[in-house]
Amino acid sequence: MSTTADLVLALKKELKAAQMTYADLAAGLGMAESSVKRMLAKGDMALSRIDAICRVLKLDFAELARRVADAQPLLKELTQEQERAVVADKKLLLCAICVLSQWTLDQITTEYRLTEAECIKYFAALDRIGIIELRPLNRYRLKLAKTFRWRPHGPVMHYFRDHAVLDYFNGGFDGHAEGLLLVHGAVSRAIAPSFLERLQRVAQDFAQQHQADQKLAGREREGYTLVLAMRSWEFGAFAQLRR
């Protein structure tokens, strides 16, 4: 959510772009020029006053707020507290995973046993946590960067290690477009990061394809979970045999 200070800063830029002086703005507001200068210098004011300035500048308040929100830096990682809040409720975690895939409220309630009221409640919780910004008609803006990832040793990854990893790898990986590759090797420390970069590009390609295929009918799409990993590791049972 944009702060009033962000909105005031945006108004100052709009004032300059419109080549309007403080005197012009003061006249439009019916205020003294000195009062307008103090008000803008403070960087904080009532929303009603911001709306009044927007009218003088012939700006739409909602559009200004949207532009300011869109300009906010996107999160690459949540805090421990934010992640703890996400995993505190299984349904909230489900909605968090769904919004990461840009699912709409209708898609979530169609696929899962969640009522519209429940989904709206969880959307509001995700808004408070900082994952999304709620917008009219239950739409939202994702506030996470494309490079976002859960904290490696945070609450969400701990949850999935405890509850999902075995379930995932217990599959046969023998269905349509399924596969499990296990490759071990010793490579140059200098070249190793380039392999991780390739894995990250595959993950981005997968995410972009997901977005592109949202226009297809549900019967034409299949849900897949892609797990990519690379670490310096040796199976414990093998490590015990080392000299």
N, C-alpha and C positions, 0 to 999 in steps of 0.2 A: 504494500500500500504506500502511495506517495505521501510524504510529509508535507505540511504546509510550507516549510522552508524550501522544499523542492519546487513547489508551485510558485512561490514568490520569486525564486530565481528564474524560473521560466517566464514569468510575467515581465521581469526586467529585460530579458532578451527580446520579448515581443514588443516592449515599449521602444527599445532601441531600433528594432527592425522596422517599426511603423514610423520612425523618425518623429515621435511625439515627445514633447518636453514634459518635465514635471509640472510646469505651469498648465499645459494643456490637460494633463490628467487631473490635476487638482480642480480645474474648471469643470471638467466632466463629472467629477465626484461631488462638487459643491463643497470642497475643503480648501484650507489654506495650503499653499505650496510647501511651506515648512513642515506641516503635519504629514503630507504625503511623503516627503523625503525621509522623515523619521520613521514612518510606518514601513517603507520599503527597506530602509537600512537595518531595521530590527530583524527582518527576515522571517517574521512570524505574525500571522494575523488571522482573524476569524474567516471561516469559509465564505460567510455572507459578504465580507469585504472583498475577498478574492473574486467572487462572482460579480460584484459591482464593477471591479476593474475590468474584468473580461467584457462586460457589456460596453464599457467606454471604448475598449480596444476592438470591439466587434468580433470577439472570440467566443466560441462555444466552450463553456466551462468543462463539460464532460469530455470533449475532444482534447482540451488542454491536459486534463488529468490523465487521459489515456496515453498521450504522447510522453508525458513525464514518466508514467509507469513503465512504458516500453523502453525508455532510455536508461532505466535502473540496471546496474550490473547484475548479471545472472550468477546464481550460486553454483560453484563447482563441487561443493561439499556441504553437508549439514553439520551442525554442532552435535555433540553427544546428547544434549538435552532434547534437541529436535528429533533425533533418531529414536531416543527412548520413548518419546510421545507417539511416534509412528507405530512402534511394535507393541505398545501397551494394549492395543485393540486389534484383533485379527481382521475385522472388517475394515478398519481404518487402513491397515497395511495393504489389504487387497485394493482399496480405492487408490492408495498411493502408487501402487504398481500400475494400475490401470491408467492413471493420469500421466504417468511417465510415458505410456504408449499413446497418449492423446486420445483416449477413449472418451466418448460423450456420455452424459448421464443416461441417455436412452440405451446405449450399448451396454453399459454396466448393469442396468436393471433388467435388461433382456437376457443377458448371459448368466447372471448370478441372482441368488435369492435375497435381493435387497429391494426394499420398497423405494419409491421416489423420495419419500420423506427422509428415510435413512440415508440415502445417497447424498441428499442436500446437506444433511447434518454432517456427514463425513467430509464433504467438500468444504463446508465452513471450517471444520477442524483443520484441514490441510491449508486453508487460507491463513488461519491463525498461526500455524506452525511455520509458514513461509514457503511452502512448496508451490502453491498456486496463488493467483489473485483472482478472486471471484468477480464475475461480470454479470450484467443483466441476462435474464433468461437461462440462468444456471450454466452459462458458458464460463470459461476460465482462461487465464494466461499462465502457462507454465513458467515458473521463475527459476528454473534450473538450466544451466548451460548444457550444450551438447556434449561437453567433456565431463559432465557430472558423473560421480560415482559414489557409492556408499562408502563410509569410512572402513578401511581394511580390517580394523579391529573394533569397529563400532557395534552398537546394539543390533542393527539390521543384519549385518553379516554374521554375527553370532547366532541370531535367530535362524538364518537359513542354514548355517552349518549344523545346528542342533536339530532342525526339523525338516529340512528339504534336501540336503545333499545325498543322503542314502536313498531317499525316494527317487531322486533323479537318476542316480547311477545304477539303481536296481533294474532299470529298463533294459530291454534287449538291444536297442539301437539298430534294429533290423527292419524297421518300417520304411515307408516311402520317404525318401530324402532324409533319412536318419543315418548317423554314423558316429562312431567313437574311435578316435585316434590317440594312441599313446606312443609317443616318440621320446626316446632318451638319447642324449648325446653330449659330448664335451666340445664346446666351441670357444672361439676367442672371446675374451671379456669385452673387447672393443666392438665386436660385431653383434653380440647378444642383444643390445638395445634395439637394433634395427628390426629384429624379429618381433619384439614387443610392439614396435610401431606398426608393423604389418597386421598384427592381431587387432590393434586398435582401429585400423582402417577397415578391417573386415566387420568389426562390431558397428562402426559408423555406417557402412554399406547396408548392413542388415537393418539398422534403425531407419535409414532413409527409404529402404524398400518397403518397410512396414508403413511408413507415412504415405508413400505413393500408392500403395494397394488399398488404402482405406476407401477409395472410390469404387472398389469392386464389391459385388454382392457377397454376403456372408458365406454362401455356399461355395464360392470360388476361392476362399481363403482358409488356411489351416494354421492353427496356433503352434508355433515352434519356440523352443527356448534354446538359445545359443549360449554355451559356456566356453569361454576362452581363458586360458591360464598359462602362465609360464613362471617358474621359480627355480631357484637353485635348491635342489631337493634330491634326496636318495631315500628309498624305501627303508624304514627302520630295520626290518629283518635283514636287509642286505648290508646296511651299515654295521650291524653287529658282527658280520663276517669279515670285516676289513682287518688287515694286519696292523 
